[in-house]
Amino acid sequence: MERIFVNRSIRLRMGLALIAIAVAAGLGLWFAAMYLVNGPEEDGEQALIVGLMLVAIAVVGALRLGHYGYQTVLALDADEKSGHARVSLWRPLGEETFETRLTEIVEWRYEVGRKNTRMPNYRFRARLAESRRWLVFEFSPREGLHPLFRQLAGEAVDEFERQTGIAYLREREDAANSR
């Protein structure tokens, strides 16, 4: 099998997010415990409110991280001849790897997350036909796409190249080479 997609940045980003969630939850529980120990004395109610807010923020962060993180693909290995694929998904303590067929990865589409920022997330989303499980392929426009990946996600790659201007640059002849 040949590696046709790899996400290099996801492990560090998700690891830092997990640390931030754990710190927020720990601080929230510590503030709530301070209220239980000291009672509703001076600043006790404020500690309880801050603690509950931090725990709520940690819970929402964990739910969001779980929702998007569990769909994120770390690597996609494929064998074009046999039509088999191995997909590695991000998990908090490692990765989940499973085998499927290339024809089972369907409904490719291109999307941009955090559009109005300096660092948007470019990604392709696809669905596994059997289990109705979504897969998210985050990538950088600076990295080239493997020819087999281009073949799998044909229309989505074309849309990405049109929206980012790469298609225009491909069609245009290089001025430096024309002399």
Salt bridges, closest charged atoms under 4 A:
GLU2 OE2 - HIS146 NE2 2.88
ASP77 OD1 - ARG3 NE 2.70
ASP77 OD2 - ARG86 NH1 3.50
GLU95 OE1 - ARG11 NH2 2.66
GLU96 OE1 - ARG91 NH2 2.40
GLU96 OE1 - ARG133 NH2 3.21
GLU99 OE2 - ARG86 NE 3.18
GLU107 OE2 - ARG127 NH2 2.53
GLU111 OE2 - ARG123 NE 2.94
GLU111 OE2 - ARG125 NH2 2.93
GLU138 OE1 - ARG13 NH2 2.36
GLU161 OE2 - ARG150 NH2 2.74
GLU161 OE2 - ARG170 NH1 2.59
